[in-house]
């Protein structure tokens, strides 16, 4: 971590800790409890760990702010997964089936990155149903990617863990969007 990043993070935590109106940790715990209760695909521990790993969530004052952070965490994960797939494709792979699956995954993840831009616009405009639709398609992207490798029984996906993370992170964001939509 660079000195300036450390300073920014320290300052953020310092300012948040002295704001009496912010109880971000409680907000994260309650939100993750609700998400995991409403969706069996969401792990409470994964949810809380994901939020705690992002310094922005330490200052979240409400569910709406936490929802946007969840979408951005998921987008970051999808972008990293897309970059990882590109690196895998640059390596010499003798199995044409794996290469084809990776190319398919890259396509669905590239589409997902574009979809995130639209989902964030919808979210900020409080068009939660539209945002829901887009986040659902991103969840489908991770499943589609993983299912491609399952077409051959003797092939293991090199993306299983990443696909599971994308699935769960997007499911957390979707769960929060659904909570907000019910409050609307």
C-alpha positions as CSV (number, residue, x, y, z in Angstrom):
1,X,0.0,0.0,0.0
2,X,1.4,3.4,-1.0
3,X,1.9,6.0,1.7
4,X,-0.8,8.2,0.2
5,X,-3.3,5.3,0.1
6,X,-2.5,4.5,3.7
7,X,-3.0,8.1,4.7
8,X,-6.4,8.3,2.8
9,X,-7.6,5.1,4.4
10,X,-6.5,6.1,7.9
11,X,-8.2,9.5,7.5
12,X,-11.4,7.9,6.2
13,X,-11.5,5.5,9.2
14,X,-10.6,8.3,11.6
15,X,-13.4,10.6,10.3
16,X,-16.0,7.8,10.3
17,X,-15.1,6.8,13.8
18,X,-16.0,10.2,15.1
19,X,-19.3,10.6,13.3
20,X,-21.9,9.7,15.9
21,X,-24.5,9.2,13.2
22,X,-22.5,6.4,11.5
23,X,-22.7,2.9,12.7
24,X,-21.5,1.3,9.5
25,X,-20.5,-2.0,11.1
26,X,-24.0,-2.5,12.5
27,X,-25.5,-1.6,9.1
28,X,-23.2,-4.1,7.4
29,X,-24.0,-6.8,9.8
30,X,-27.8,-6.2,9.7
31,X,-27.8,-6.0,5.9
32,X,-25.7,-9.2,5.5
33,X,-28.0,-10.9,8.0
34,X,-31.0,-9.9,5.9
35,X,-29.3,-10.8,2.6
36,X,-28.3,-14.3,3.8
37,X,-31.7,-14.9,5.3
38,X,-33.5,-13.9,2.1
39,X,-31.1,-15.8,-0.3
40,X,-29.6,-19.2,0.5
41,X,-26.8,-18.4,-2.1
42,X,-25.4,-15.6,0.1
43,X,-23.1,-16.5,2.9
44,X,-23.3,-14.0,5.9
45,X,-19.5,-14.3,6.4
46,X,-18.7,-13.7,2.8
47,X,-21.0,-10.7,2.8
48,X,-19.6,-9.1,5.9
49,X,-16.0,-9.8,4.8
50,X,-16.7,-8.3,1.4
51,X,-18.0,-5.1,2.8
52,X,-15.3,-4.9,5.5
53,X,-12.6,-5.3,2.8
54,X,-13.8,-2.1,1.1
55,X,-13.0,1.1,3.0
56,X,-15.9,3.0,1.5
57,X,-18.4,0.8,3.4
58,X,-16.9,1.9,6.8
59,X,-18.7,5.3,6.2
60,X,-22.0,4.0,4.8
61,X,-24.8,5.7,6.6
62,X,-27.7,3.9,5.1
63,X,-28.8,0.9,3.0
64,X,-28.8,3.0,-0.2
65,X,-25.2,3.9,0.2
66,X,-24.3,0.3,1.1
67,X,-26.1,-0.9,-2.0
68,X,-24.1,1.3,-4.3
69,X,-20.9,0.1,-2.7
70,X,-22.1,-3.5,-3.2
71,X,-22.6,-2.9,-6.9
72,X,-19.2,-1.3,-7.2
73,X,-17.5,-4.2,-5.3
74,X,-19.2,-6.6,-7.7
75,X,-18.2,-4.6,-10.7
76,X,-14.6,-4.5,-9.5
77,X,-14.6,-8.3,-9.1
78,X,-16.1,-8.8,-12.6
79,X,-13.4,-6.5,-14.1
80,X,-10.7,-8.4,-12.3
81,X,-12.1,-11.7,-13.5
82,X,-12.2,-10.4,-17.1
83,X,-8.6,-9.4,-16.8
84,X,-7.7,-12.8,-15.4
85,X,-9.4,-14.5,-18.3
86,X,-7.4,-12.4,-20.8
87,X,-4.2,-13.5,-19.1
88,X,-5.3,-17.1,-19.3
89,X,-6.0,-16.8,-23.0
90,X,-2.5,-15.3,-23.6
91,X,-1.0,-18.5,-22.2
92,X,-0.5,-21.4,-24.6
93,X,-3.3,-23.8,-24.0
94,X,-3.3,-27.1,-25.8
95,X,-6.9,-27.8,-25.1
96,X,-9.2,-26.1,-27.7
97,X,-12.2,-26.8,-25.6
98,X,-10.8,-24.8,-22.6
99,X,-9.8,-22.0,-24.9
100,X,-13.3,-21.8,-26.4
101,X,-14.8,-21.8,-22.9
102,X,-12.5,-19.0,-21.8
103,X,-13.4,-17.0,-24.9
104,X,-17.1,-17.4,-24.1
105,X,-16.5,-16.4,-20.5
106,X,-14.6,-13.3,-21.7
107,X,-17.5,-12.3,-23.9
108,X,-20.1,-12.7,-21.1
109,X,-17.9,-10.8,-18.6
110,X,-17.2,-8.1,-21.1
111,X,-20.9,-7.6,-21.6
112,X,-21.3,-7.6,-17.8
113,X,-18.9,-4.7,-17.4
114,X,-21.1,-2.7,-19.8
115,X,-24.2,-3.8,-17.9
116,X,-22.7,-2.5,-14.7
117,X,-22.6,1.0,-16.0
118,X,-26.3,0.9,-16.8
119,X,-27.1,-0.8,-13.5
120,X,-25.3,2.0,-11.6
121,X,-27.2,4.7,-13.6
122,X,-30.5,2.9,-12.8
123,X,-29.6,2.5,-9.2
124,X,-28.7,6.2,-8.7
125,X,-32.0,7.1,-10.4
126,X,-33.8,4.8,-8.0
127,X,-35.0,2.7,-10.9
128,X,-34.6,-0.4,-8.8
129,X,-36.6,-2.8,-11.0
130,X,-34.3,-1.9,-14.0
131,X,-31.2,-2.3,-11.8
132,X,-32.6,-5.7,-10.6
133,X,-32.9,-6.9,-14.2
134,X,-29.3,-5.9,-15.0
135,X,-27.8,-7.4,-11.8
136,X,-29.7,-10.6,-12.5
137,X,-28.1,-10.8,-16.0
138,X,-24.7,-10.4,-14.4
139,X,-25.4,-13.3,-12.0
140,X,-26.4,-15.3,-15.1
141,X,-23.0,-14.4,-16.7
142,X,-21.1,-16.1,-13.9
143,X,-23.3,-19.2,-14.1
144,X,-23.1,-19.3,-17.9
145,X,-19.3,-19.1,-17.7
146,X,-19.1,-22.0,-15.2
147,X,-21.6,-24.1,-17.0
148,X,-19.6,-23.9,-20.2
149,X,-16.8,-25.9,-18.7
150,X,-19.2,-28.6,-17.4
151,X,-20.1,-29.6,-20.9
152,X,-17.1,-32.0,-20.7
153,X,-16.9,-34.2,-17.7
154,X,-13.1,-34.4,-17.7
155,X,-12.5,-30.6,-17.6
156,X,-12.2,-28.5,-14.5
157,X,-12.9,-24.8,-14.8
158,X,-10.0,-22.5,-13.9
159,X,-12.6,-19.9,-13.0
160,X,-14.8,-21.8,-10.4
161,X,-13.8,-19.7,-7.4
162,X,-14.0,-16.4,-9.3
163,X,-17.4,-17.3,-10.8
164,X,-18.7,-18.2,-7.3
165,X,-17.4,-14.8,-6.0
166,X,-19.0,-12.9,-8.9
167,X,-22.3,-14.8,-8.3
168,X,-22.3,-14.0,-4.5
169,X,-21.2,-10.4,-4.8
170,X,-23.9,-9.7,-7.5
171,X,-26.5,-11.6,-5.4
172,X,-25.6,-9.4,-2.4
173,X,-26.1,-6.2,-4.5
174,X,-29.3,-7.6,-6.0
175,X,-30.6,-8.5,-2.5
176,X,-30.0,-4.9,-1.4
177,X,-31.7,-3.5,-4.5
178,X,-34.7,-5.7,-3.7
179,X,-34.8,-4.5,-0.1
180,X,-34.8,-0.9,-1.3
181,X,-37.4,-1.6,-3.9
182,X,-39.7,-2.9,-1.2
183,X,-39.1,0.3,0.9
184,X,-40.0,2.5,-2.1
